[in-house]
Amino acid sequence: MMTSNYTATEVAPDEAERLLELSGRFMDDGLSREDADKQARKVMRADALAPVPLSEVQKIERKRIWYWDGIFTTGLAVVAAKKGLLKSWLALRLGIAMSAGLPFLGKCTKKSNVLYLAIELD
C-alpha cells in the first residue's frame, strides 16, 4: 500500500487527517498526487453538502427580514389576481424600489439585490 506524502494546507486540523486518508486512497488507486488531492478535496466538499436531518434544521435560528415593510418577508411570496390587473407592473416597480431602497406605495423597502423574471404563462 502506498503512503501519501500529502501535506494538508488551508484546512482545519481535524479535516487534515481525513484529507490525508482520502488522498492516500486515491493514490493507491493509481492517481498522481495532484489528481488525488483534487479528488480528495471534491469528496470533502461533497461531505459538507450531505443531507441534514429536519430536527437539526429546525434548531437553526432564522431572522425575519422585511423587504417591503409588513408585506414581503424572507421566504416565498405570491402575487395573485385576475388577468389584466397589472401584477407584472406591480412586481417590476417593487423590484425597482427594492433595488434602490426607496419607499413603494407608502411603505419602506429594504435595499437588496433583485432578480426579476418576466415569465408570463399566457
N, C-alpha and C positions, 0 to 999 in steps of 0.2 A: 504494500500500500504506500502511495506517495504521501509525503507530508507537505503541507503548504508553508512557504516562506512568506506568506502574505503578512504585511504589517498594516493593520487596520488604522486608517486615519479618518477624521471627520465623522466619527460615530461615537456614541456614548460607550463607556467601558463595558456595560452589560450587554451591548449589542455586538461588541468586537468579537467575543467568543463565538457567537452564532455565525457571524460573518466569516470567521476563520474556518469554522466547521463546514459551512456551505461551499466556500471557495475550494476547500480541500476535496470535497466530494466531486465537484465539477472537474477538478484537475485529475482526480482518479479516473474519471470517465474520458480523459484524453484531451480536455480543453487546455489551451495555453493559460498562463497566469492571468493575463489581461482579460481574456474571454471569461475565465472562471470568476474573476472579480465582478465583471459586469453582470453575469448571470446571478451571482450571489446577491448583489445589490437589488436586482429585479425581484428576487424572491423576498427580500426584506421589505421592499415597498409593497408587494402583494400581501404580505403578512399584516402590514399596517392597515390594509383595507379589508381585513377579514370582517365577517358579519358580527354585529354586536347584539346581544340579547335585548329585547324590548325593555326588560326590567332595568338595564343599565341606561338606556336612552331616556327613560322616564326620570332618572336621577339628575340628568343634565339640567342645570338652571338656565332657563331661557329668559331673555329680556325682551319685552314687548316694545317695539319701536313704531311710533305712529308716523307714517309717511304723509298722510293727509289727515290732519287733526280730527280725531274722533270717527273717522270713516274707514281709511285703509291702514292696516297694521301689517306686521310680519305674517307671512303665510299666503294663502291663496285668496284672491278677491275676484268676484264675478260681477260684471255689469250686464244686467239682463233687462230687456224691454222689447216691445213690439218693433217690427221692422220700420225704419224710417224715422226713428225718434232721436237721431244724432248721437248714438252711443259711441261711434268711432271718433267723432269730433270731440266728445267729452274726454275720451281716453287720450287723444292726441294733445289737447290743450292741458290736461292734467299732467301728462308727461313733460311737456314744455315747462310748466310751472315747477314741477318737482326737480327737474334738471337744473334749474336756476335757484331753487329755494324760495320762490315767490308765492304769495298768497293766491289761492284759487277758490272762487266762489265764496269769498269771505272767510275762509279757513286757512290756517298756516299749513305749509308743506315743509317737509324736511328735505334739504338739498341732498340728492343722491343720484347715482347712475340710473339711467332709464333705457330700457330696450323696448321699442315699440314695434310690434309685429302686426302688419295690416293683413290679417288672414280672414277674409270675408268668405262665408260659406255659400253665398248666392251664386 
